[in-house]
């Protein structure tokens, strides 16, 4: 009976430690997925009315470049999140069509840097190095110029396809 009880205690402690390690790993890691970041993003309406500068990212869940940049943007949000609104607008959501037109989004990711009054201070399209994003966010906070001359790899928002091809936005339906 003593050995059986001891094995039960060891198994119970191991299970508790496993659960604790799982919980700590979930709490300590920033949300890196696009979906998680979008849920935590500042709504556009709030960003345009709270007087803080904003980084507006136009993205799509299927955009490989957007996914590749998610970790960098999560890191930058940890640094600048108290000073800058991080807004994410999914180009597949028809609600954002007026903004897609207004910002002339034709490739994603598309970043618009807005001052506290909601005025565009610069834009960048495509894969951006974290250092350039950080430099632009620091410039935005300081009210200085931005380095938005870089254009990296993008995913087309409205690709030119023949009528029998499915577009990325159609989710496989031609």
C-alpha positions in Angstrom: 0.0 0.0 0.0 2.9 2.4 0.8 4.5 2.1 -2.6 1.2 2.6 -4.4 0.5 5.7 -2.4 4.0 7.1 -3.1 3.5 6.4 -6.8 0.2 8.2 -6.7 1.7 11.2 -5.0 4.5 11.4 -7.6 2.1 11.1 -10.4 -0.1 13.9 -8.9 2.9 16.2 -8.4 4.1 15.5 -12.0 0.7 16.4 -13.3 0.6 19.6 -11.3 4.0 20.6 -12.5 3.1 19.9 -16.1 -0.1 22.0 -15.8 1.9 24.8 -14.2 4.6 24.7 -16.9 1.9 24.8 -19.6 0.1 27.8 -17.9 3.4 29.7 -17.5 4.3 29.2 -21.2 0.9 30.5 -22.3 1.0 33.5 -20.0 4.6 34.5 -20.7 4.5 34.4 -24.5 3.0 37.3 -26.4 0.2 36.6 -28.8 2.0 36.3 -32.1 -0.8 35.1 -34.4 -2.6 37.6 -36.6 -5.9 36.6 -35.2 -4.8 37.1 -31.6 -3.2 40.4 -32.4 -6.3 41.6 -34.3 -8.5 40.8 -31.3 -6.2 42.9 -29.1 -5.8 45.7 -31.6 -7.2 49.2 -30.9 -10.5 49.7 -32.8 -10.1 52.3 -35.6 -12.8 54.5 -34.2 -11.0 54.7 -30.8 -7.6 55.3 -32.5 -9.0 58.2 -34.5 -10.5 59.8 -31.4 -8.0 59.3 -28.5 -5.4 61.8 -29.6 -2.5 59.3 -29.8 -0.6 58.5 -33.0 -1.5 55.2 -34.7 0.0 52.5 -36.8 -2.8 51.1 -39.0 -1.9 47.7 -40.6 -4.0 46.4 -43.5 -3.6 42.6 -43.5 -5.3 39.3 -44.3 -5.2 36.0 -42.5 -3.9 34.3 -45.7 -1.0 36.8 -46.2 2.3 35.0 -45.6 4.2 38.3 -45.3 1.7 39.5 -42.7 2.2 36.3 -40.7 6.0 36.6 -41.0 5.9 40.1 -39.5 3.5 39.2 -36.6 6.3 38.5 -34.2 8.1 41.8 -34.9 4.8 43.8 -34.5 4.0 42.0 -31.2 7.5 43.0 -30.0 7.0 46.6 -31.1 3.6 46.8 -29.4 5.3 45.8 -26.2 7.6 48.8 -26.5 5.3 51.4 -28.1 1.8 50.2 -27.0 1.3 52.9 -24.4 2.2 55.7 -26.8 0.9 54.4 -30.2 -2.4 52.8 -31.2 -1.9 49.5 -33.0 -4.8 49.1 -35.4 -5.4 46.1 -37.6 -7.9 46.1 -40.5 -8.5 42.9 -42.4 -8.8 43.5 -46.1 -11.2 40.5 -46.4 -13.8 42.3 -44.2 -16.0 44.5 -46.5 -16.5 46.8 -43.5 -13.0 48.3 -44.2 -13.6 48.9 -47.9 -13.8 52.7 -47.4 -10.5 52.7 -45.6 -8.9 50.4 -48.3 -10.0 52.9 -50.9 -8.9 55.9 -48.8 -5.5 54.6 -48.2 -5.1 53.1 -51.7 -4.3 49.7 -50.4 -3.2 47.5 -53.3 -0.8 45.2 -51.5 -0.5 43.9 -48.0 0.8 44.3 -45.5 0.1 48.1 -45.9 1.1 50.3 -43.0 -0.3 53.8 -42.5 1.3 56.0 -39.8 -1.2 58.5 -38.5 -0.5 61.4 -36.1 -2.7 62.1 -33.1 -5.2 64.0 -35.3 -5.5 61.0 -37.7 -3.5 62.7 -40.5 -1.3 60.4 -42.5 2.3 61.0 -41.8 3.6 58.2 -44.0 2.9 54.8 -45.5 4.9 51.6 -46.2 3.9 48.6 -48.1 5.2 45.0 -47.8 7.8 43.3 -45.7 9.4 45.9 -43.4 12.4 45.2 -41.2 11.7 45.5 -37.5 14.4 48.3 -37.3 12.5 50.4 -39.9 9.2 49.9 -38.1 10.8 50.9 -34.8 12.5 53.9 -36.3 9.1 55.1 -37.8 7.2 54.5 -34.6 9.8 56.5 -32.6 9.6 59.3 -35.3 5.8 59.2 -35.1 5.9 59.5 -31.3 8.4 62.4 -31.5 6.5 64.1 -34.3 9.5 63.8 -36.7 9.8 62.5 -40.2 9.4 58.9 -41.1 11.4 56.5 -43.3 8.6 55.1 -45.4 10.6 54.8 -48.6 11.0 51.0 -48.2 8.8 48.6 -50.1 9.1 44.9 -49.4 7.5 41.7 -50.5 3.7 42.1 -50.6 0.6 40.0 -51.2 -1.8 41.5 -53.8 -5.2 42.7 -52.5 -6.9 42.6 -55.9 -4.9 40.3 -58.2 -5.5 40.2 -61.9 -6.9 36.7 -62.6 -8.8 35.2 -65.5 -12.4 34.4 -64.8 -11.8 30.7 -64.1 -9.1 31.2 -61.4 -9.9 31.6 -57.8 -8.5 34.8 -56.1 -6.9 34.7 -52.7 -9.9 36.7 -51.4 -12.4 34.2 -52.8 -11.1 31.4 -50.5 -11.0 28.9 -53.4 -14.2 29.8 -55.2 -13.7 31.1 -58.8 
